[in-house]
Amino acid sequence: MVKLTIVGRLSDGLCLAKGPSSLNEEHGNFSFYKRQGEFILGEISRGALPPSKMTIRADHHCFNYMVENGIAFITLCDSSYPRKLAFHYLQDLQKEFENFDSSLIKKVTRPYCFVKFDGVIGNIRKQYIDTRTQANLSKLNANRKQDLDIATENLSEIIERWRYSEILERPSTSTSQAVSPIWCSPRLEVIAMKWTPITVTIFVVTVVLWATIIHADDNFIILN
């Protein structure tokens, strides 16, 4: 069954519409899978996932997505739901989306504000609830010998890559831990910064006193 649908803009990763869901929106699992769908949209937007088609396994479900003309169409289905039918569903959404003025899409600034498409999603989704209808069986049997050439990956692996990239891109804030090329360790550098001015002052005072004593001795010799 088609459980969740998200339509988003790739230029900035903004979610435009989501339509009705078979998940209880007051239950935690809706928010959980919705966040996962939004995460996938963000990864496509930043170029970490292929900007074409893909199936992503998540527990006992699958996210299927396709991208056309800068718009991503994402749906969450049971893992047992025919993938071929899921992509037919996404193709129908994409065709209907093309009927809208593209200038309207660019004007949307807040998430899920393109409510005009929510009703369209609901109407198309109804056609794909029952996989045994004649229309859906025809879609499944068409080009039966041709396998869907679509990459498949686990969501856990995608999340791990994202975490790793976040660590690499994180700016280093521990400047105090930087090793000085002169003092070889942060601790020695701190000690040097603390005591060097004192040592220099003592040295200067000593030199001045020594010079004063020498000068005084010379005057004493001359006077005698």
DAGI-V544885 format. One record per residue. N is the residue number from 1. RES is the residue in one letter. PSI is psi in whole degrees, 0 to 359 (999 if undefined). OMEGA is omega in radians with two decimals (none if undefined). Layout:
n:N res:RES psi:PSI omega:OMEGA
n:N res:RES psi:PSI omega:OMEGA
This chain:
n:1 res:M psi:144 omega:3.03
n:2 res:V psi:115 omega:-3.02
n:3 res:K psi:329 omega:-3.06
n:4 res:L psi:142 omega:3.13
n:5 res:T psi:135 omega:3.08
n:6 res:I psi:131 omega:3.05
n:7 res:V psi:126 omega:-3.05
n:8 res:G psi:161 omega:-3.13
n:9 res:R psi:129 omega:-3.05
n:10 res:L psi:332 omega:-3.05
n:11 res:S psi:325 omega:-3.14
n:12 res:D psi:4 omega:3.12
n:13 res:G psi:21 omega:-3.11
n:14 res:L psi:131 omega:3.07
n:15 res:C psi:126 omega:-3.08
n:16 res:L psi:315 omega:-3.07
n:17 res:A psi:159 omega:3.11
n:18 res:K psi:338 omega:3.10
n:19 res:G psi:185 omega:-3.14
n:20 res:P psi:158 omega:-3.12
n:21 res:S psi:149 omega:3.06
n:22 res:S psi:350 omega:3.10
n:23 res:L psi:145 omega:3.10
n:24 res:N psi:114 omega:-3.04
n:25 res:E psi:343 omega:3.10
n:26 res:E psi:351 omega:-3.12
n:27 res:H psi:154 omega:-3.07
n:28 res:G psi:330 omega:-3.06
n:29 res:N psi:332 omega:3.09
n:30 res:F psi:310 omega:-3.14
n:31 res:S psi:323 omega:-3.13
n:32 res:F psi:308 omega:-3.12
n:33 res:Y psi:329 omega:3.08
n:34 res:K psi:317 omega:3.10
n:35 res:R psi:322 omega:3.10
n:36 res:Q psi:317 omega:3.10
n:37 res:G psi:319 omega:3.11
n:38 res:E psi:324 omega:3.08
n:39 res:F psi:316 omega:3.12
n:40 res:I psi:317 omega:3.09
n:41 res:L psi:317 omega:3.12
n:42 res:G psi:321 omega:3.13
n:43 res:E psi:323 omega:3.06
n:44 res:I psi:318 omega:-3.09
n:45 res:S psi:321 omega:-3.11
n:46 res:R psi:4 omega:3.05
n:47 res:G psi:13 omega:-3.14
n:48 res:A psi:346 omega:3.10
n:49 res:L psi:153 omega:-3.09
n:50 res:P psi:133 omega:3.13
n:51 res:P psi:53 omega:-3.13
n:52 res:S psi:268 omega:3.11
n:53 res:K psi:151 omega:3.12
n:54 res:M psi:152 omega:3.00
n:55 res:T psi:130 omega:-3.10
n:56 res:I psi:119 omega:-3.14
n:57 res:R psi:135 omega:3.11
n:58 res:A psi:101 omega:-3.09
n:59 res:D psi:237 omega:-3.14
n:60 res:H psi:21 omega:-3.13
n:61 res:H psi:172 omega:3.06
n:62 res:C psi:133 omega:2.93
n:63 res:F psi:128 omega:3.03
n:64 res:N psi:135 omega:3.11
n:65 res:Y psi:156 omega:3.01
n:66 res:M psi:150 omega:-3.10
n:67 res:V psi:130 omega:3.09
n:68 res:E psi:128 omega:3.05
n:69 res:N psi:42 omega:3.07
n:70 res:G psi:10 omega:3.13
n:71 res:I psi:132 omega:3.13
n:72 res:A psi:134 omega:3.09
n:73 res:F psi:116 omega:-3.03
n:74 res:I psi:136 omega:3.07
n:75 res:T psi:145 omega:3.07
n:76 res:L psi:127 omega:-3.13
n:77 res:C psi:162 omega:2.95
n:78 res:D psi:149 omega:3.14
n:79 res:S psi:338 omega:3.14
n:80 res:S psi:351 omega:-3.13
n:81 res:Y psi:135 omega:-3.10
n:82 res:P psi:123 omega:-3.12
n:83 res:R psi:324 omega:3.14
n:84 res:K psi:321 omega:3.14
n:85 res:L psi:325 omega:3.12
n:86 res:A psi:320 omega:3.14
n:87 res:F psi:333 omega:2.98
n:88 res:H psi:319 omega:3.10
n:89 res:Y psi:314 omega:3.13
n:90 res:L psi:323 omega:3.11
n:91 res:Q psi:321 omega:3.10
n:92 res:D psi:321 omega:3.09
n:93 res:L psi:316 omega:-3.10
n:94 res:Q psi:319 omega:3.14
n:95 res:K psi:319 omega:3.12
n:96 res:E psi:327 omega:-3.13
n:97 res:F psi:329 omega:-3.14
n:98 res:E psi:342 omega:3.14
n:99 res:N psi:348 omega:-3.14
n:100 res:F psi:151 omega:3.13
n:101 res:D psi:125 omega:-3.11
n:102 res:S psi:333 omega:3.13
n:103 res:S psi:330 omega:3.09
n:104 res:L psi:323 omega:-3.13
n:105 res:I psi:321 omega:-3.10
n:106 res:K psi:336 omega:-3.09
n:107 res:K psi:344 omega:-3.13
n:108 res:V psi:129 omega:-3.10
n:109 res:T psi:344 omega:-3.13
n:110 res:R psi:148 omega:-3.11
n:111 res:P psi:139 omega:3.04
n:112 res:Y psi:35 omega:3.14
n:113 res:C psi:352 omega:-3.14
n:114 res:F psi:66 omega:-3.02
n:115 res:V psi:343 omega:3.12
n:116 res:K psi:335 omega:-3.11
n:117 res:F psi:348 omega:-3.13
n:118 res:D psi:317 omega:3.12
n:119 res:G psi:324 omega:3.11
n:120 res:V psi:317 omega:3.11
n:121 res:I psi:317 omega:-3.14
n:122 res:G psi:317 omega:-3.12
n:123 res:N psi:318 omega:-3.14
n:124 res:I psi:323 omega:-3.13
n:125 res:R psi:323 omega:3.14
n:126 res:K psi:328 omega:-3.10
n:127 res:Q psi:343 omega:-3.04
n:128 res:Y psi:6 omega:3.14
n:129 res:I psi:312 omega:-3.13
n:130 res:D psi:113 omega:-3.11
n:131 res:T psi:351 omega:-3.06
n:132 res:R psi:4 omega:3.08
n:133 res:T psi:158 omega:-3.10
n:134 res:Q psi:320 omega:-3.13
n:135 res:A psi:317 omega:-3.12
n:136 res:N psi:323 omega:3.08
n:137 res:L psi:323 omega:3.11
n:138 res:S psi:321 omega:3.12
n:139 res:K psi:323 omega:3.14
n:140 res:L psi:325 omega:-3.09
n:141 res:N psi:342 omega:-3.14
n:142 res:A psi:133 omega:-3.14
n:143 res:N psi:47 omega:-3.05
n:144 res:R psi:330 omega:-3.10
n:145 res:K psi:345 omega:-3.11
n:146 res:Q psi:120 omega:3.10
n:147 res:D psi:148 omega:3.10
n:148 res:L psi:119 omega:3.14
n:149 res:D psi:73 omega:-3.06
n:150 res:I psi:132 omega:3.14
n:151 res:A psi:148 omega:3.11
n:152 res:T psi:137 omega:-3.12
n:153 res:E psi:161 omega:3.10
n:154 res:N psi:141 omega:-3.14
n:155 res:L psi:325 omega:-3.14
n:156 res:S psi:323 omega:3.13
n:157 res:E psi:323 omega:3.12
n:158 res:I psi:319 omega:3.12
n:159 res:I psi:320 omega:3.12
n:160 res:E psi:318 omega:3.11
n:161 res:R psi:320 omega:3.13
n:162 res:W psi:316 omega:3.12
n:163 res:R psi:319 omega:3.14
n:164 res:Y psi:318 omega:3.13
n:165 res:S psi:326 omega:3.10
n:166 res:E psi:320 omega:3.12
n:167 res:I psi:318 omega:-3.12
n:168 res:L psi:325 omega:-3.09
n:169 res:E psi:350 omega:-3.10
n:170 res:R psi:125 omega:-3.14
n:171 res:P psi:143 omega:-3.13
n:172 res:S psi:125 omega:-3.13
n:173 res:T psi:355 omega:-3.08
n:174 res:S psi:62 omega:-3.12
n:175 res:T psi:334 omega:-3.14
n:176 res:S psi:343 omega:-3.13
n:177 res:Q psi:359 omega:-3.13
n:178 res:A psi:139 omega:-3.09
n:179 res:V psi:126 omega:3.12
n:180 res:S psi:136 omega:3.11
n:181 res:P psi:343 omega:-3.12
n:182 res:I psi:313 omega:-3.00
n:183 res:W psi:351 omega:2.98
n:184 res:C psi:345 omega:3.10
n:185 res:S psi:150 omega:3.14
n:186 res:P psi:323 omega:-3.10
n:187 res:R psi:315 omega:3.12
n:188 res:L psi:325 omega:-3.14
n:189 res:E psi:320 omega:3.11
n:190 res:V psi:316 omega:3.12
n:191 res:I psi:317 omega:-3.12
n:192 res:A psi:318 omega:-3.13
n:193 res:M psi:330 omega:-3.12
n:194 res:K psi:316 omega:-2.98
n:195 res:W psi:341 omega:-3.12
n:196 res:T psi:312 omega:3.12
n:197 res:P psi:321 omega:3.14
n:198 res:I psi:316 omega:-3.14
n:199 res:T psi:318 omega:3.13
n:200 res:V psi:318 omega:-3.14
n:201 res:T psi:315 omega:3.12
n:202 res:I psi:319 omega:-3.14
n:203 res:F psi:315 omega:-3.12
n:204 res:V psi:315 omega:3.14
n:205 res:V psi:319 omega:3.13
n:206 res:T psi:316 omega:3.13
n:207 res:V psi:318 omega:-3.13
n:208 res:V psi:316 omega:3.12
n:209 res:L psi:318 omega:3.13
n:210 res:W psi:316 omega:3.13
n:211 res:A psi:322 omega:3.14
n:212 res:T psi:318 omega:3.13
n:213 res:I psi:315 omega:3.13
n:214 res:I psi:317 omega:-3.13
n:215 res:H psi:321 omega:3.13
n:216 res:A psi:319 omega:3.10
n:217 res:D psi:318 omega:3.13
n:218 res:D psi:318 omega:3.12
n:219 res:N psi:323 omega:-3.13
n:220 res:F psi:320 omega:3.12
n:221 res:I psi:318 omega:-3.11
n:222 res:I psi:317 omega:-3.10
n:223 res:L psi:329 omega:3.11
n:224 res:N psi:999 omega:none
